[in-house]
């Protein structure tokens, strides 16, 4: 069994997130204190609030990134309210009664775990509402744990509203999601909301140590700290890395050097230094070659970007006189350059998560940075409020090209000293059409990723006389863009970008 399943927390004390342990204990603070002044001096007293099942909120909402223990916490609460042996004042479920064991195994008929993505429609919710009315079969409470609740449709959420607000006394809801912004405010307002943040290094080490002790692994503290660093704030990711290292070690001691070697990051400091030097000297080819070597060696690109940002942080502190580090002494980025590069790398870090080619976001940022003179990066004074990024700088230039094609007179005025013929301006005109297409994609992407993806396979062949012509080599792409809803969205986006209404034409490339 995988470590993250085998060592899944089974009681509040097992939870590695300190804030979560404290929050659960304070949900109904002072429940056993008649004077209203709760004593939270010990973990037991902190969690007394869950000792009386009748006073536990009827709906919880756990939010936060993946792998932090949202569903595990939901199961623990389900055990607390249904434990047969728990007495008043007890902090934890006993984990030995029939109810606790069945919830741990996932076969308790009164504790239902529902996947929001697979049961997102109004019909499923209506069926659930009817079943809610029935009394528990063998437990004190029926607990409905809905994972990825943000996947429910608007109609399904509306159907749940009244039930969540005034559920039967024998029912509890526990919602979990990684995207809280997609949960309607009307639902959030009816739940006790607990937001989980990324695990700290100390919490990750605590979690990993618990697993290492259980498996009787020989592992150094430095190795645990390094794995915690690689886990990027996720308990589940950390346990998976530890499991992988345990299998590769095959009974031998796991050291920091062993983990670094297996993760191909043993010479990461040298690579970071070399890459920053290349960026400083605007060496595009050398920078891209180094990224290619990273991929060949199997280095995690997200980890590499993370370390680049850590290095920039050190450079920033050095520039501000808050650090005396002697690392990267030959690299003299200005404060403004550090700001632009850091913002760009953070965007690359986010994009890497969804990139089909993992290294592509970093490569794009690298090319943009090394060729920044072509996009006229201004050496403006360092200001936090302006937050310039490579994306915004390039967008400015693209907008200029779009203006030149939509307003030919402006272009003529700018070019009046040039003697180029109309035919001679064709390549620049094509560049302007490309820039226009990129602006349209940029506008569409936040609302419809699939349409933005289809547009990337298209070209704009002409614009003028009240119409704009898109060309694609794929019949499927044309059919997708011709769908009424998609077509209307595209037309509206073009109007927003150009400021004019155009008749949209979709053609197949012959």
C-alpha positions, 0 to 999 in steps of 0.5 A, spaced: 500 500 500 502 506 498 505 510 504 500 516 503 494 511 504 498 507 509 499 512 514 493 517 512 491 520 519 486 517 523 485 522 529 486 529 530 493 528 533 496 525 527 494 531 522 501 534 521 498 541 519 499 545 526 494 550 524 488 545 522 489 541 529 488 548 532 482 550 528 479 544 529 480 544 536 477 551 536 471 550 532 466 550 538 471 553 543 469 552 550 464 547 549 465 544 556 467 551 560 460 554 563 464 560 564 465 562 557 473 562 558 476 556 554 482 553 556 486 551 550 493 550 553 493 543 551 492 539 544 486 535 548 483 541 551 484 545 544 480 539 541 474 539 546 470 542 541 469 536 537 467 532 543 459 533 543 457 531 536 450 535 537 454 541 537 459 540 531 457 544 525 452 541 520 456 543 514 464 544 513 468 546 507 475 544 507 479 548 501 486 548 499 491 545 494 492 538 493 495 533 498 494 537 504 489 532 508 482 535 506 479 528 505 483 525 511 480 530 516 473 529 513 473 522 515 476 524 522 470 528 523 466 523 521 469 518 526 469 523 531 461 524 531 460 517 530 465 513 535 461 508 539 466 509 545 468 516 545 465 519 552 464 527 553 471 530 553 474 525 549 478 529 544 479 523 539 475 517 536 477 510 539 479 507 532 477 500 535 469 500 535 465 498 529 463 505 526 471 507 526 473 501 523 468 501 517 469 509 516 477 507 516 476 502 511 471 506 507 465 501 507 460 505 512 453 505 509 452 512 513 458 515 511 458 517 503 464 519 499 461 522 493 466 525 487 463 532 485 466 531 478 462 524 477 456 526 480 455 534 478 448 534 475 441 536 478 439 529 478 444 526 482 443 532 487 435 531 487 436 523 489 441 525 494 436 530 497 431 524 498 436 519 501 438 524 506 431 524 509 432 517 511 435 515 518 442 512 519 442 505 518 447 504 524 451 510 526 449 516 530 449 521 524 449 520 516 455 524 513 456 526 506 463 528 504 463 531 497 470 531 494 471 537 489 465 540 490 466 546 485 465 541 480 457 541 481 453 545 476 449 551 478 443 548 478 446 542 483 448 547 488 441 551 488 438 544 489 443 543 495 442 550 498 436 549 503 438 542 505 445 545 507 442 551 511 437 546 515 439 539 514 435 534 518 439 533 525 442 526 523 445 529 517 452 532 516 455 535 510 463 536 509 465 539 502 472 539 500 475 543 494 482 545 491 478 551 487 474 555 493 473 561 488 468 556 484 464 555 490 458 559 490 458 564 496 451 562 498 454 555 499 460 558 503 456 562 507 452 556 510 458 552 511 464 552 517 470 554 512 477 552 514 482 554 509 488 549 508 495 553 506 501 549 504 505 545 509 511 548 512 518 545 512 517 543 519 510 540 518 513 536 512 518 533 516 514 531 521 509 527 516 515 524 513 518 522 520 512 519 522 512 515 516 520 513 516 518 511 523 513 506 521 517 503 516 523 503 520 527 507 514 534 509 515 534 516 513 538 522 515 535 529 518 538 532 512 535 527 507 528 528 510 529 536 510 531 535 502 525 531 501 520 536 504 523 541 500 522 537 493 515 536 496 513 543 494 508 544 500 504 537 499 504 532 504 502 527 499 507 529 494 512 528 500 510 521 502 510 519 494 518 522 494 520 518 500 516 512 498 520 512 491 527 513 495 525 507 500 525 503 494 531 505 490 535 505 497 533 498 498 535 497 505 541 502 505 541 509 509 537 514 505 542 521 505 541 528 502 546 526 497 542 519 495 536 523 494 539 529 490 543 524 486 536 520 484 533 527 483 538 529 478 539 535 482 546 534 486 549 540 482 543 544 482 547 550 485 552 550 479 546 549 474 543 555 477 549 560 477 550 558 470 543 559 467 543 566 471 550 568 468 547 566 461 541 570 462 545 576 465 549 576 458 543 575 454 546 568 451 539 565 448 542 559 445 546 557 451 540 558 456 536 554 451 542 548 451 542 548 458 534 547 459 535 541 454 540 538 458 536 539 464 530 535 461 535 530 458 538 529 465 531 528 468 531 534 472 524 537 475 523 543 471 518 546 476 524 545 482 529 548 477 525 554 477 523 554 484 531 554 485 532 560 480 527 564 484 530 563 491 537 565 487 533 571 485 531 572 492 538 572 495 540 577 489 535 582 491 537 581 499 544 583 497 542 589 493 538 592 499 544 590 503 540 585 507 545 579 505 552 578 504 552 572 500 558 571 496 554 567 491 553 569 484 558 575 485 559 576 477 551 577 476 549 584 477 542 585 475 539 591 477 533 591 482 528 593 476 531 587 472 530 582 478 523 584 479 521 583 471 525 576 471 522 574 478 515 576 475 516 572 469 519 566 472 513 566 477 508 566 471 513 560 468 512 556 474 505 556 474 504 555 467 509 549 467 503 545 471 499 545 465 504 545 459 504 539 455 512 540 454 514 542 461 520 546 459 516 550 454 514 556 459 521 557 461 524 557 454 519 562 452 521 566 458 528 565 456 528 567 449 523 573 451 528 576 456 535 575 452 531 578 446 528 584 451 532 589 447 528 588 441 521 589 445 524 595 448 525 594 455 525 601 459 530 601 464 525 605 469 526 606 476 524 600 481 517 601 483 513 595 486 506 598 483 508 597 476 510 590 476 512 590 469 513 583 466 515 580 460 508 578 458 506 585 459 512 588 455 511 584 449 503 585 449 505 593 448 509 591 442 503 586 439 498 592 441 502 597 437 502 592 431 495 591 431 494 598 431 498 599 425 494 594 421 487 597 424 489 604 423 493 604 416 494 611 416 498 611 423 503 606 420 503 611 413 505 617 418 510 613 422 513 610 415 513 616 411 521 617 411 521 610 408 521 608 401 518 601 401 513 599 396 507 595 399 509 589 397 515 590 401 511 591 407 508 584 407 512 581 412 511 586 417 503 586 415 503 578 416 507 580 423 501 584 425 496 579 423 500 574 428 500 579 433 492 580 432 491 573 433 495 572 439 491 578 442 485 575 441 487 568 444 489 572 450 482 575 451 479 568 450 483 564 454 481 566 461 473 564 459 475 558 454 481 554 454 479 549 448 477 555 444 484 558 445 487 552 443 483 551 437 485 558 435 492 557 436 492 552 430 489 558 426 492 564 422 488 570 420 489 571 413 486 578 412 482 583 415 479 589 412 472 591 408 468 589 414 471 582 415 476 578 418 478 571 415 481 565 419 484 559 416 485 552 419 488 546 416 483 542 420 476 541 419 474 539 426 477 546 428 473 549 423 466 546 426 468 548 433 469 555 431 463 555 427 459 552 433 454 558 435 456 559 442 463 559 440 462 563 434 459 569 438 464 569 443 469 569 438 466 575 434 465 579 441 472 578 443 474 581 436 470 587 437 473 588 444 480 587 441 479 591 435 474 596 437 470 595 431 465 589 429 467 585 423 464 579 420 468 573 421 469 568 416 472 561 417 476 557 411 479 551 410 486 551 408 487 548 401 
